[in-house]
Amino acid sequence: MMPIRLFAAVFTLTIFAATPTRAALYCDIPQNPDGFVALRDKPSPKGKVIVQMKAGDEVQLLEGSRGKWVEVLHWHAQDRLAPGRKGDTRQGWVQARLIGACG
């Protein structure tokens, strides 16, 4: 039997992928043993690291996906909600398994 958390994540990503026009989906960057999650310029471990995302940062899932990689917009912490910081984003690629809860 599939654990509930895994089922919920698969269900959410399935619905997200199947919806032609969708609202923005924001996801957390969780704690990671390395201390960061790499945002890269292309969907490959060899891609240049654009920024080292930290736990508590947020990403918005974009349309792009290639295998285990998804294209995202990145904000530091809660900058997405700060009026003067909304434009301070970086766009790149991250392995989907390294993204936390979405909502």
C-alpha positions in Angstrom: 0.0 0.0 0.0 1.3 3.5 -0.9 2.0 5.7 2.1 -0.5 8.6 2.4 2.1 11.4 2.0 3.5 9.8 -1.2 0.0 9.3 -2.5 -0.9 12.9 -1.9 2.3 14.1 -3.6 1.7 11.9 -6.7 -1.9 13.0 -6.8 -1.0 16.7 -6.6 1.6 16.4 -9.3 -0.8 14.3 -11.5 -3.5 16.9 -11.2 -1.0 19.7 -11.7 0.3 18.1 -14.9 -3.1 17.3 -16.3 -4.6 20.8 -15.8 -4.2 22.9 -19.0 -4.7 26.3 -17.4 -3.8 26.3 -13.7 -3.2 28.7 -10.9 0.3 29.2 -9.6 1.5 26.4 -7.4 4.1 27.3 -4.8 6.3 24.8 -3.1 8.7 24.8 -0.2 12.3 23.9 -0.3 12.7 21.4 2.6 15.7 20.8 4.9 18.4 18.8 3.0 21.5 16.9 4.3 23.7 19.0 2.0 22.3 22.2 3.5 21.0 23.5 0.1 19.2 22.5 -3.1 20.8 23.5 -6.3 18.9 25.6 -8.8 20.6 24.9 -12.2 20.6 26.6 -15.6 19.6 23.4 -17.4 18.0 20.1 -16.4 21.2 18.2 -15.6 23.5 17.6 -12.7 26.1 19.2 -14.9 24.1 22.4 -15.3 25.6 25.6 -13.8 24.4 26.3 -10.3 22.4 29.6 -10.4 21.7 29.7 -6.7 21.9 27.4 -3.6 18.3 27.3 -2.3 17.9 27.0 1.4 15.2 25.4 3.6 12.3 27.8 3.8 12.8 29.2 0.3 9.9 28.9 -2.2 9.6 27.9 -5.8 6.8 28.2 -8.3 6.4 25.3 -10.6 6.5 26.3 -14.3 5.5 24.4 -17.4 8.8 22.8 -18.2 9.7 19.3 -17.1 12.3 16.9 -18.4 12.5 13.5 -16.8 13.1 14.0 -13.1 13.6 17.7 -13.5 11.1 20.6 -13.3 11.5 24.2 -14.2 10.8 26.7 -11.4 10.9 30.3 -10.3 12.8 30.7 -7.0 12.3 33.2 -4.1 14.3 33.5 -1.0 12.1 32.6 2.0 8.9 34.6 1.9 10.2 37.3 -0.5 7.3 36.4 -2.9 4.9 38.0 -0.4 7.0 41.2 0.2 5.9 44.1 -2.0 9.4 45.4 -2.7 10.9 41.9 -3.3 8.4 40.2 -5.7 10.6 40.7 -8.7 13.7 39.2 -7.0 13.4 35.8 -8.6 15.6 33.3 -10.4 14.4 30.8 -13.0 16.0 27.4 -13.4 15.8 23.7 -13.0 15.7 21.5 -10.0 15.2 17.7 -9.4 11.5 17.2 -8.5 12.4 14.9 -5.6 14.1 17.8 -3.9 11.0 20.0 -3.8 8.8 19.9 -0.6 5.2 20.5 0.1 3.1 22.4 -2.5 0.0 24.4 -2.0 
